[in-house]
């Protein structure tokens, strides 16, 4: 089941490597960065500074009561991640590109989930990009992994569907 270069092996290895990388980046942020003001680089296109997010993406849900946040962001997200892992490990048609996409989503989600479990419900964020007043929210590397994985999932899913249609019509 887990032999060299199989999609499941790729999924596990990429998940573990990216999870560790993100946790190390958050450890660095927590021990090295000041909260405010954020340090500015490249003509203020890129900012770095320590922040804790008790909500989800762009702090959504951060104002919910703590008990509801824990149920939603630890319980529900944990169950969702476990469901994805089970799905991926049982998928007999899993390809290496799709394994990488799922691994990025799972590792990013799991790393943020782990933050919430270990950091009183908060996720460590430290990156911000933008031009002038057009800026992103403060985010972390796990968030980039999740977005990259979702983009890859859409792209490779579309490619695989297109290839299947071409094969069926020929």
Buried (B, 14 or more C-beta within 10 A) or exposed (E): EEEEEBBBBBBBBBBEEBBEBBBEBBEEBBEEBEEEEBEEEEEBEBBBBBBBBBBBEEBEBBEBEEEEBBEBBBEEBBEEBEEBBEEBBEBEEBBBBBBBBBBBBBBBBBBBBBBBEEBEBBBBBBBBBEEEEEEEBBBBBBBBBBBBBBEBBEEBEEEBEEEEEEEEEE
